[in-house]
């Protein structure tokens, strides 16, 4: 039976839920929180319960698939509601337990916000506790600020721990992506090596064995004219065998040269398997191959660059990658569901990809719009007919 592995984001979610349950124990256990002797109004008793259960609903929403999706406006809004509900627990229950819930919030901030914004959010949410402490507990403002600063210290430890966990998760995802690229490159290299070896064997057969057999046939032809009797019969038989062997060698050389295309299907499948944070749908004909090794490498490098851009810049979760042959050219289409943009900013990656394609007379076009993802179309013509093949 396969062993279930709990990832770091799942552990973070479970730890937050456990903390939420522990925070609720004193609130739900103490009977005086539910009677008139608690000093809380009926509204406050109702409000802290609403804030307490609203917190876990918001927490489950923002902690879903941490690190595997882009942070959207709705996530930011729910994160604000999560912070407000934690502060509301302290405000309406007349306790400092909301500060513990803010520590839980600090644990998800590095996964949703950039480092400067996350640190600012963490400080401000605890600063909002100071007036709560001053009003609810009749603390002097200085004592209330010091109390809030104490929670900032605890939350900073949680924040940094979560930040390290996120960085390690990103490093593992990057290693997985690079490993996929390495395996795809290795598959292409193996195909190139196979092709080069077949070509070397074909040349050796043609240049050495073919020439020697031709010379042997010529010498046997001369021998047939100067020999007589049974010797002449044996020479003519040897001459026939030499010609037959020369024909077989030429056929073998032709067959070796016919199957000289680099198979790309396996390399592309290896490249798109297990891309972290991105579901890639690959559409490529079975046994798709290209004769020119350099063009095959261009197709693979373009696919690599497009997947990398979708993961790093487009904040996409899905991508469709199509590779096929149309009218003597390789067509590569990549479309993701990322955030898109008003215009395309061509960086080093896209510039390098365009240079690779244009080097062989190809074309590269982009299409994007805010909220509509990013689409790239590559057309790479072959040098001549028959350069694209399928076994």
Secondary structure by P-SEA (a helix, b strand, c coil): cbbbbbcaaaaaaaaaaaaaaaaacccccccccccccccccaaaaaaaaaaaaaaaaaaaaaacccccccccaaaaaaaaaaaaaaaaaaaaaccaaaaaaaaaaaaaccccccaaaaaaaaaaaaaaaaaaaaacccccaaaaaaaaaaaaaaaaaaaaaaaaaaaaaaaaaaaaaaaaaaaaaaaaaaaaaaaaaaaaaaaaaaaaaaaaaaaaaaaaaaaaaacccaaaaaaaaaaaaaaaaaaaaaaaaaaaaaacccccaaaaaaaaccccccbbbbbbccccccccaaaaaaaaaaaaaaaaaaaccccccbbbbbbbbcccbbbbbbbbcccccccccccaaaaaaaaaaaaabbbbbbbbcccbbbbbbbbbbcccccccccc
